């Protein structure tokens, strides 16, 4: 029997990723922070090495990506530069942590010997990349820059006097004393802090404990903080009179789940860091996690982040005042007991008035699935957001294909956040906005890339394997593939029965110049087969063209000998298992394959196979092997492997034998083909 999954029509409009330019690659490195200066130079920070041993590094790039300097802060153990700030002269300030006792510090610095287990550090580099000062921070405590939930983000800034202001968490594994030291006021029992270093890196000009996380500053030198208060904190941060919101009740903890929510607060500190000018919570019953904070010219604090709370505070003038996320709740457990079903995540953006007594604007930012915000940049004319999108109806998406999600995204909002521009997919995590070039700077790990948020979109949104409808990172000869995106305006077209065509409705797909067989062409989806003749080549240049509108696009992927996948049963979604009368642990966490019983009927929990019979599964992407060797995990065995009779060459039918006397229930099976694991593991086969 021929599977019917080769043709799948979807009635959605798709958009593709924003055009990008690779600025630089730092081999064997991870980039965690980026800043830019007024001349368009780009400063990056992170680590070079592996997660076993690495050194913090700082680099400066020209606007076109030329490396102007790269400085490694070499120690014998491990370290990361989590955050970076740049002053008006082009000097760079980095904040990180290390367990290297020989980390480079300078004479006369605040702390020249390592006292904690994983020590914080602050290093200043001149415009040429030479160390001006370098010091440990934290005393005898371990230090995490920023928040533990979002290390480094908005955790260092430099003021007009050249003072470096840092925030983080200290106190874990502390052996003596507290940080920051007296006479710094301590305003809660949390391990957060804010600290100001003088321009020589030798003196603490001000510090406060029990408050911190992410920071911003205004023209008067006041410090604004977005932080988190754990629901189980013994002495939580006290709000100031007339604060917008008092400390929320710890709903998660009251459920007895050994789980505590983190509640967001926003605070304003004086320049000397010895007074809390205002402090208010801005959170919901399940907490909220900030990702960025900024201050506008009026002294309003803008915070951006992600919440699981359906009651996060919003305002009547919000773009999205109601919580609309309706994906399956996220389960959080203490081991396997005391589980909490957390509502799906939603992004938010909130503007707090200058006194902390009210909200000027507050809105959710999500679709109906799970969406997050982990980046925000405030510019004079726009607000840029970034994060992870799982919703095809995320604000600004023009119906992006659900099959292509989740993906990282960027969105442009008007400066007052009342209007939403296009939301577009980006191939990495956003870290900065470059005002000089008008681009967003992102990283994919070791690559630093520039994303043009205003460039014309391209047609291809993603490339999926046609069998399991999951993204591919490489393709095999003969593999059935699906392009999703925006391709044509005509009616869906299919090849005549029993035939293939290399052109349908004016659409062609070529791989390395070889026309591909097309099975289905629609406005938003194209199903095609990778040509068999690409087996000897290393890279696949996949080129789409639509003759009637002269629309073209291309993608490049590696070619592998085989890329085995299983056809999945997308017509019987997992929630249908709730109606199954066969209860078995094997049915949990598995995938539903397109499986046929011996009589040709579909194998499901309501139509299981008989013990002693055979069940057929179907595989794609096995490459050019004449008859691939397929193996299965016990207790099922492979009875036969054959090309699908009357079907598309390259689709293989695998007959699995069920032993006689096998007990009723679901059994999970994983396959290998030609020694390569089929990526769709734990396939469920149902037995009477």
N, C-alpha and C positions, 0 to 999 in steps of 0.2 A: 504494500500500500504506500502511496506517495504522500509524504507529509505536506500539509497545507500551509506551513509557516514560511514558505519562500516568498509569498506575496502578502504584504501587510500594508494596508492603506491607512494613513492617518490624516485627519482633517485639521491640521494646525499650520500656522505660519511660523517659519523658523528664521532665525538670524544667526550670523556666524560670529566668530571671535573678532575682537578689535585688532586691526593691524599692529604688528609689533616689530621692533628693531632690537637685535641683540647688541648691547653696548660693550659688554666685556664678559669674559669667562675666567674664573679663578679656580684652576684645577685643584682637586683634593680639598675643597673648601666649602663652607656653608656661610651664606650671607644672611644676617639677621636684622641689620639696620641700615638705612640710607638717609642722607640729608643732601640738600643742594644749597649753593650760594647764589648771590645775585648775578654773578657772571655765568651761571649755568654749569659750573663744575659740580661733580657728583662725588660724594664721600660715602664709602661703604665700610661696614664693620661686621665681623663675624669670627670664624675660626678657620685655621688651616690644619689639616690632619684628619684623624678619625675620631670616633666617639670614645675610643680607648685612650688616645693621646693626641692632644692638639694644642695649638697656641693661638691666642687672640691676634687678629690682624686688622689693620686699617689701610684703606687705599683711597687715592684721589684720582678721579677720572676727569678728562676734559669733557666739554659738552658732546663731543662726537665719540667718546668712549676710549680715548687714548689714556693709558695709565701714566699719570704724572708722578706718583710715588706709590709704593706699597711697603708698609712697615709691619714687621712681625714682632710681637711682644713675647720674646722667647723665654720659656721656662721648661723645667724638666718634667712637668706633669701635664695637667689639663687646664685649659682656660677658654673662656668665650668673651668676646666683646659684644654685649647685648644691645647697647644703645650708643648713639652718637649725636653730638650737637656741634654747630659751627658758628663762630663769631664773625663779626663784620670784617676782620682782617684775613679770614680764611684759616684760622687756627681751628683744629678739631679737638673735641673733648669726648673721650669714650668712657663708658661705665660698664664694668663686667665683673666676673668672678673667676677665681682660679684656686687650685690646690697646689700650685708650684711655690715652694718656699723661696726659690731663687728667681721669682718673677722680677723683672727690672723695675726698681724703684730709684728715686733720685735723692741725693743727700739733702737733709733739711725738710723733707716732705712730712706730711702729717703723721704717717705710720710707716716705718721702713722695715719692720719685721713682721712676719706672718704669725698671727696668734690664734686664728680660728682654723677650722678644718677646711672650709671652702670660702676663702676670703674675698671680700669685695675689693675692687680697685677702681681708681680714676686716673686717667692718663691724658695729658694735654700734648698735642703735637703742633709744631709751627707750620706755616703754609707749605714748607718743603718736606714735611713728614718727619722732622727730627723731634725727639722727646724734649719738651720744655720742663714738665714735671710729671712724676708718676708716684702714686702712693697707694698703699693698702687702705681700706676703710672697713670699719666694723668692729674694731677692737678684738675681743676674744670670741666674737659671734660669727656664724656663717651668714652670708648676705646673698639675697636674690634681688637683682635689679627689677624694679617695677613690682608687678603682682605675680605670684606663683602661677596663677591661671593664664597669665599673658606676659612672660618674662621680657623685660626691656622696654616695652611699649611706653612711650612718653615718660621715660624715667630719668632723663637728664635734660637740662636746659642751661644756657649761659646768658647772664644779664649784660647790660651795657657796660658795667664796670669790670667785666671779665670774671665775675664770680660764677663758679659751677654749682648748680643746685641739683641734687640727686634725691631720688626716693626709691624705696625698696622695702624688703622685709629682712629683719635681722633677729637673731635670738635662737634659731634652731641649733641644737648641739652646743649651746653656750656653756662654757665652763666657769667663767667668772664674770661678774658684773652684768650690766645691761648696756644696750646701745640704742640711741646716742647717750653719751655720758652726761652727768650733771654739769651745768645747771639746766640742761634741756628739760622743759616740762614734758610729762608723760600724761596723755589725755585718754588713754584706754589701755586695756590689757593686751591688745594685739601687738604683733611684732613689727608693724609698719613704722616708717620714719621718713622725715624730710630733713635734709642737711644742706647747708651752704658752705662751700669752700672758698677761701680767698684766692686772688689771682695767682699766687705762688704755690698753691696746693699744700700749704703748711699749717693753716689755721682754720678752725671751725668758726665761722662768723655767726652762725645761728643753727639751731636744730630743734626738732620736736619729735617726740616718740608717741606711738599709739595711733598715728594717723599717717596716711601715705598711700601710694599706689601708682597714680599717673598725675602728672603736673603740667600746669601752664601758668603764664604770668601776664600781667597787664602792664600798662605804661607807667604805673606808680610802683611797680615792684612787688605787688601783692601776689601771693602764690595760691593757685586754685588746685584743688585735689579731687580726683575721683578715686574712691577706694572701696574696699569691701570689708564688711563686718561679718565675721562668722556668727551664725545663729547661736552657737554654744559659748560665745565669749563671756568670761566671768565678769568683766567690767567693760561693757560696750561703750563706744563713743557717745557722749551725751550731745543732744541737739541743743542749739541755742534758742532763746525765746522767740516764739512766733515762727519757728521753722516750718517749712512746708509739710514735712512728714516726720513723725516720731519713729523710733525703732520698731520695725515690723515684728510680729510674733514669729517664732521659729517653727513654722508649720511642718517642715520636713522632720525636725527633731521630735515634734509631738507625735509623729506617726510611729515612733519607736523603731526607726529604721537604721539606727547607727549611722545616720546620714544627716548632715546639716547644710542648710542653704547658706549662701553668701549674699548678704544684702548690701546693695550699692548705696554709698553716701557721697555727697558733694559738699566740699568745704572751702572756705576762703581763709588764708592765713596772712598775717601782716608780714612785711619784708624781713623783719628781724626773726621771724619764726618762733615767737614766744607768745603769740595770742591767736586764738581761733576767732575770727571775725564773724563767721557764721558756719554752721554745720547742720545739714539736713539729710535725711534719708530720701532716696528716690528709688523705690523698689516695689516689688510685688510679693505675694505670699511664697513663691518659689525662688525668690532672689532675682538678681540681675548682675551681669558681668560686663563692666565697661571695657571698651577697646580703645577709646581716644577721648581726649578732653581738649577744648579750645576756649578762648575768651574773645569776645568781640569788643568793638570800640566802646560800647555802652556798659561794659562790665558784666554782660550776661555770660554765664558758663554754659557751654554746649558739650554734652556728653553723648557718646554713641556706644552701642554695644548690643548684647544679646540676652534675652530673658526667656525663661520657661513659664513666666507668670501670665495667666490670662487677665489678671487684674493690675498689670503694670499701669501706672498713672498716665493718662493721656489728656489732651485738651480738646475742646469742642472744635477748634479751628484746624485740627490735625488732618493731614492727608489720609491717614488710615487710623481713625480713632478706636476701632474695634479689633480685638484679637481674632484672627481668622484662620490661624494655623490649625489643621485638623488631621495631620498625619498620625500614624500609630504612636502612642505614647512611648517615651524612652524609659526603659526600665533600669533603675539603679538599685543594686542589692548589696547587702553585707554578706559576702560569700553567696550562699543560695537561699538565704532567709531574709526576712524583713525587707521586702522589696517595695520601692516607691515607684509608681508610674508617673514619671514627670511628663507634663504636657510638652508638645513639640516646640522647638525653639523658634523665636521670632526676633528679628532685629528691632532696634528702637533708636530714636534720636530725640533728645530732650534739651530744652533751653530753660535754664534756671535764672530767675531774676537777680539783680545785683545784691539783694539783701538775703537771698536764700529762703524767702517766705512764700514763694509761689512759682508756678511754671508759666512761662510766656508761651511756650509751644512744646508739645510732646506727642509723638506719633509712633505707632508700630511701623515697621518696614519689612513686610514679608508677603509671601503668597500663602497658599493653602497647605503647603507641605512643611518642610523644615528649612529655615533660612537664617543665616547669621550675618553679623557685621563685625569684622575684625580690623577695619581700617577706615579712617575718615580724614579728610583734609578740607580745611576752611579757607576759601579764597575770597577776594572782594566781590566776585560775581557769581560764585557757585560753591556748592558743597559736593565733594566727591566721596562716595562710599565704596567699600569693597568688602567681600566676604565670600561665603559659600552659599550657593543657591541650589535647592532641590525642587523648587516650585517652578513649573512652566508659566505660572501666572504671577511671578514676582513683579512688583511694579516696575514698569519700563521695558520688560520683555514684550516683544511682539509675538507672544505665543511660542516661546522657545521650546523645541521638542523635549518632552518629558524623557524620552529615551536617551537624550544626551546628558542628562543631569544625574548626580550633582556635579557642578563645576564652580570654579572661582569666577566672580563677576565684578564689574565696576558699574556704577551708576552716577550720573550727573544730576544734581538737584539745583533748583534756583537758590539764591542766597538766603531766601526766607523759608526754604524747604516746602513751599506750597505747590511747586510744580516739579514734576518728575520727567527727566529726559530719558534717553534710551539707556537700557541696561544691556551690557554686553559681556560676553565671556572673555576672560583674560587667562593666559597660560601660566599663571603663577600668582604668588601672594603679593599684593600691593604694599609698598612700604613708604612711598613719598610722592608728593606732587612737585614737579619741576616747573616753577613759575616762569623761568627763562624760556623754556621750550614749549610750555603748555602741554606737557605730557605727564603721564603717571609712570613712576618707576616701580618695577616689580622684580622679584627674584624667583627662580625656579630651583634654588639650591645654590649651585656654583655660578649660574648665569645671572647677569644683571641686564634687564630688558626695559626698553621704553615702550609704553603703550600710548598710542594716539587716540584719545577718547572721542575725537571728532571725525575720524577718517571714515570713508565709505565702507560699509560692511561687505563681506564676501559671502558667496552663497553657501559653502559647505560649513555646516555646524559641527558635525562629528561623523566618524566612520565606525560602524558597529559590525560585529560578526552577525550574520543573518540567523544563525542557529539559536544563540542565547541572548541576542540583542544587548551585548555588553561591548564597551569600547575595545578597540584593538590597538596595540602598540607596535605590532608587526603583522605582516600578512604572509600567507603561504600560497604556493601555486595551486590554483583550482579552488581556493577558499571562496565561499559565498559570502558576500559583503553587502552592507546597506549604507548608503549615504543618506544623512538627514540634513535638511537645510531648506533653502528657497531656490527652486530650480526652474520651474516653468509655470505658465498660466493655463496650459491646455488640460484636457481631460486625461485621467489616468490611462495609461496604455500598457498592454502586456503583449508578449510574443505569442504568435499563433500556437495552439496546442501541439506539443511534440517538436517544436522548432525553437531555435534561438535567433536573436537578431542583435546586431551591433549598433543599431540606430532605431530608436523609438521616439516618435513625436518630436523629431529634430534634436533629440538628446543623444550624446555619445559619451562614453567613458573609456579613456585609453590609459593603459599602464605601461610606462616606458615605450610609448608610441604604438603599442599593440592594442587594437580595438578589443574591448571586453564584451562578452555575451551579456545582454540585458534581459532581465525577466520581468521587471516592473518599473515603470517610470510614472511618478506622480509629481504634483507641485511641491511636495515636501519630502518625498522619499524616492530613492532609486536603489533597486536591488540588482547587483551584477556579480559576475564571477571573475576573480583574478585569473588572467591568462596562464595557461600551463607553461608557456615558453619563457617565463621569468625565472625559472628555477635556478639558472646559473648566475643570476645577478644579485647584487648586494642590497640595492635600494630600489624602491618602487615609487616612481613619480606618477601619481594618480591624477589625471586631468579630466575635468568635467567640462563639457561645452554644450550650449543650447543654441542651435543655429538660428532660430527665429529672432532672438533678442540679442545675439552676439555675447551672451553671458558666458563667462568662463571662470574657473577656479581650479586650484590644484592643492594637493597635499603630498608630503613625502614620508614614507614609512620604511623601516628595514624589511628585508625579505628573509624569511626563515624557511627551513625545509618543511616543517609541519607546525601547525598551530591548532591542535585538536580541541574542538568544542562539541557539546551535546545539544541537540535540538530540545528546547524546553517547551513545556506545555503552558503557554501563556493564556490559553482559554480557560484553564481551571486555576484561578488565583489561590494563593495560600490560605486566605481567610475561609475558603470553602472547606478546609480541613476541620473547621469547628463543627461541621455537621457530620463528620465521619464517626461511625459507630465502633470502628476498630481503634483502640487506644494502645499506643506503643511508644516507648521513648525514642525509637528510631525515627519517628515521624517529625520530631522536633528539630528545627534548624536545617532541614534538608531542602533540596530543590526538587521540583516536579518535572521530570523529563517527559518528552513526548514518547510514551511507551505503549506498545500494542500487545494485547494478549494473543494467544495462539489463534483465536477465532477472528482476529483483526479488529476487535473492539479496543477502545482506549482504556488502558489500565489506570484506574483511580481507586481511591479508598472505598468508593461505593461500587466499584466493578473490579475486584481484585482477581489476580491470576490463581489458578488451581495449583496446589503443590504437585511437583513432578512435571509441570508444563514449562514452556519457554516463553519468555517475554522479549520483544524486540525494542532496542533503542537505536537512535540514528545519530551519526557523527559527521562533522564537517571539519574541513581544514587539515586533513591528513596528508596533504602534499601529493607528490607524484608517485608514491609507492604503489606497485601493482596490486598487492594484497597485503595490507598492513597487519601486523601482529597486534592483537588487542587482548589485554588481560583485565580481569576483574577481581575486586577484593572479595574474600570469603564472606558469606557462604555461597554466593553465586559464582558460576563458572561460565566461560564463553564457549558456546556450542558451535557457532559458526560466524564468519564475517564475510559479507558479500556486498558487491555494488548494488545499489537500490535498483531493482528491476523496473525498467521504464522510466526511471527518474533522471535527475541531473547527474552527469558524471562528476564524481568527487563527493557524493553523499553515500555513506556506508551504513549498511544495516547490520547491527550486532545482535545476535540471538543469545540471550542469557538463560541458562538452565537453572530452574528452581528445584532443589532436591525434594524428593518425596518425603512426606512427614514433617515438612517445615511448618512451624507454628504460624498462626494467623497474625497479621499485623504488617507494619511497614518495615522494610529492610533497606538500609542505606548501602549503596554500592558506588565505588569510585573506579574509574577505568584509566588505563594507559594505552596509548596507541603508538606503536613503533618505539617504545621506551619513553615516550613523552607523556606526562600526566594530562588527562583531559581536564581543562581548567574548571569545569563545572563538576565539582566533587560532591559526594554525599547525595547522590541521586536516589530518590525514594521509589521503590517498587513495592506494590501492594500484593499481599498474598492472603488467600482465604484461610 
